[in-house]
Amino acid sequence: MLKVGCCGFPGGFEQYFKTFDLAEVQRSFYKPPREETLRKWRGKAPEDFEFTVKAWQLITHSPASPTYRKAGITIPDEKKNRYGAFNPTPEVFEAWETTRNVCRILGAEVCLFQCPASFTPSEENIRNMKDFFSTINRDNLLFAWEPRGKKWTDPLIKSLCEELNVTHAVDPFASKPIHIAHGIAYLRLHGSPPGKRMYNYQYSDQDLNRLKSFLQSIEAKEVYLLFNNISMKEDAVRFKKML
């Protein structure tokens, strides 16, 4: 089963709901919406519409990240080392409970943890990941983990994903997923075919045909395919028509 959608709601909610059956919620990464807002989203969406949720940045990103400023979040200097990098602190676990509540209200089945390139495979970071995923309440959610940076080798990604029971989220134009947990693949298209620009790139028909071939090469029961580039809505619609 292939599920196609976008990261966000390009074109607005009402039009989006008429076009797609899936969306990855981005606002939960920057600053999770109020419960009232989440319930309105769930109420406006068709009954069979599926939300996936991007985990709050307080879990994965340090306060030095510009995404904190974009979200208007200010952390006191004396507490900055208590956020991000899956630190086993009350602040990070509280951020998970907030993310978990977003998933609950929206009825999400998948939660994505996207890490910055600064999150390298140090002993401390790996230990933090293991502590975090072995401690939190999962609520039968599928966890997808998207590491960044060349220091994360395929064997290490595979080992961690297997141990922590998470699926490897990846851009299909960059590589294949190293581990697909429970037969569910999670693919995010960042607009970056080799040699091209990233977010500002629009996929060509040739790119999308390559994507079709890629999907036939992976073994998965379900595939979540989320476009995350400047023309995400148009590209996703074109791809759905090509199927």
N, C-alpha and C positions, 0 to 999 in steps of 0.2 A: 504494500500500500504506500503510495506516494502522496505526501501532504505538502502543498506549496503555499507560501505566504510571504510576508514582508516583516522586517524588523521595524515595528511602528505601524502607524495607520495612515499612510500617504493618501491624500485626497479627502481625509475626514472619515469619521466613523461610519456614517450612514452609507456612503458610497462604497466604503471598504467592505462592509458586511454583505453588500450585494454581489461583490466580486470574488471574495475569498472565504475560505472556511477555517483559516489559521492565521494567527499573528503572534509575533514575539513582542511582549511588552517591554519597552525600553525605559519608560519613566521609573520603573521599579529599581533600575540601576542607579539613576541619579538621585532621586528622592521619592520614595514610594508614595503613591497617592493616598488620600484619606479613604477610610473604609466606605464612606458614603459614595465617593467617586467610583470606587471599584464595583460596588453593587449596581450603580447606574450602568456601567459598562456591561456587566454581566446581564442586566435586565434588557438592555437595548440589543444585545447580540442575539442572533438566532440560537435556538436551543442546541443545535449540533455544532455551533462554532467553537473552535478550540483556541484557548490562550496558552502560550508558554511564557515563562517568566524569567527575566534576567535578574540574577541575585544582586542585592544592594552592594554598591561599591565599597561600603564600609567593611565588608568581609574580605574582599580581594585586593583593593587598591589602597595605597598609603595616602595620608592627607596631603602629600606632596604632589599628587596627581592633579592636573588642571581640571579634571572632571569634578573635583570637590568645589572649585571656584564656580564652575558652570552651574552647579546645583545650588550655590549659595550656602554651602556648608562650611562652617569655620570650627576648627578643632583647636583648643588651647594647646600651646606649645608643650606643656608638661604631660599631655595625654596623647600626643601624636604617635608615640610608639605603641599604642594600644589598639591601633586600627589597621586593617588590611593584612594581606599575606596570611590569611587564615589563622591569625594569632589566637591562641586559646585564652582569650580574655572575656570578661563579662560583656564588654562593649561589642565584640564580634558576635558572641552568641546571642545577644539581644538583637543585633542586626539580622541574624538568621531568623529569629522568631518573627520579626517584622516581615521578612521575605516569605517565610512559611505562611503567614496569615494572608498575604497577597495571593499566594497560590491557592489557599483554601477558598477564599471568596470567589476567585475567578474559575475555580474548578480545574486548575491547571494540572496536567499530568507530568510535565517536564519542567525542570528548573535548570537554567544555564549559569555556570560559573565561568566568567571570562576573566582571565588573568592578564595583567600588563606584561610587557617584555621585561620590566624590572624584576618581576617575580621569577627568579632563576632557580635551578635545581640545587640549591644549597642544602646542607644537612638540616639546617633549622627550618627552611621552608617545607621540605618534605616531611619532617616531623610534625610541623604545624598542620599540614594537610591531613595526615593520618589521624592526629588527635581530633581535628574538626569533624571529619566525616565519620569517625567511629563514635562520636559523642552526640551529635545532633539527632533530633527526631526527624525521620525521613517522610513519614506519612505516606508510604508507598509511592513516593515521587521517583521518577527516573531523573538521575542527575547527569548532566552533560558538562564536561570540563573542556575549556578551550585554552590551552597554554599558548604562549607566544615566545618566540626567540629560538635561535638555532641550538642553544645549549640543551634543549629538551630533546634527547635522542629517542628514536623509535623504541628501543628496548626498555628505556626507563618509563616512557609514557605507557607502554603496554603493561609493564609490571605494576605501576601505580593504579591504572584503571581497573585491572583485574582484582587487585587487593582491595580497592576502595569501592568496587562495584559501581563504577561510573562509565559512561560512554564518552569516547573521544570526539569532541566537536571540532570540526575542521572546515576550512575553505576547500571545496573539491578541486579548485584550480591550482591549489598549492600542494596537496597530497591526499592520499587516501586515509580514512580513519584507521588508526592503529588497533583500536579495540571497540567493538560494538556490543554494548551490554544489553542483554535481554533481546537481542535481535533488532534493536532500534537505533538507527543512525541519525545523527543530528548535524546537518550541513548548513554553513552560513556563507553566503556569497558576498564578499567584500569589494567586488568590482576590481579584482586584481589578477587577471590572466597574466602569464609571464611577460615581463617587459612593458606592461601597461600601467597607467595611473590607477589609483585606488578608488576612493569613494566617487570621484567625478567621472568614472568610466561607465559607458553604456555597453552592454553586451551585444555583440553582433550575432546574426543568425548562425554563423560558423561556430561561435563560442557556445551557443545554446545546443547545437547539434553535438558538439564535443561533450557537453554536460549530459545529454541523453545517453551517449555511449558510456560515460563514466558510471552513471547510475546502474547500467546493466552489468557492470563489472564488480559491484560490491554485493556481498551476501548479507541481506537484512530483511526482516519481516516487514518493517515499517521504516520509511525515510521521511524525516522532516527537512524540508528544503526552504531556507529563509533567505530572501534577497535583501541586501543591505548596502545598496549603492544609490547614487543620486537619481537614477531612473528605475528604482526598484519596482514600482507598481507596473510601469509599462513593460519592463523586462519579464516580470513574473507572469503577466497576462499573455505575452507573446509565447512564453515557454509552455504555459498551460495549453495554448492552442496548438502547439507543435506536438503535444503528446498524442 
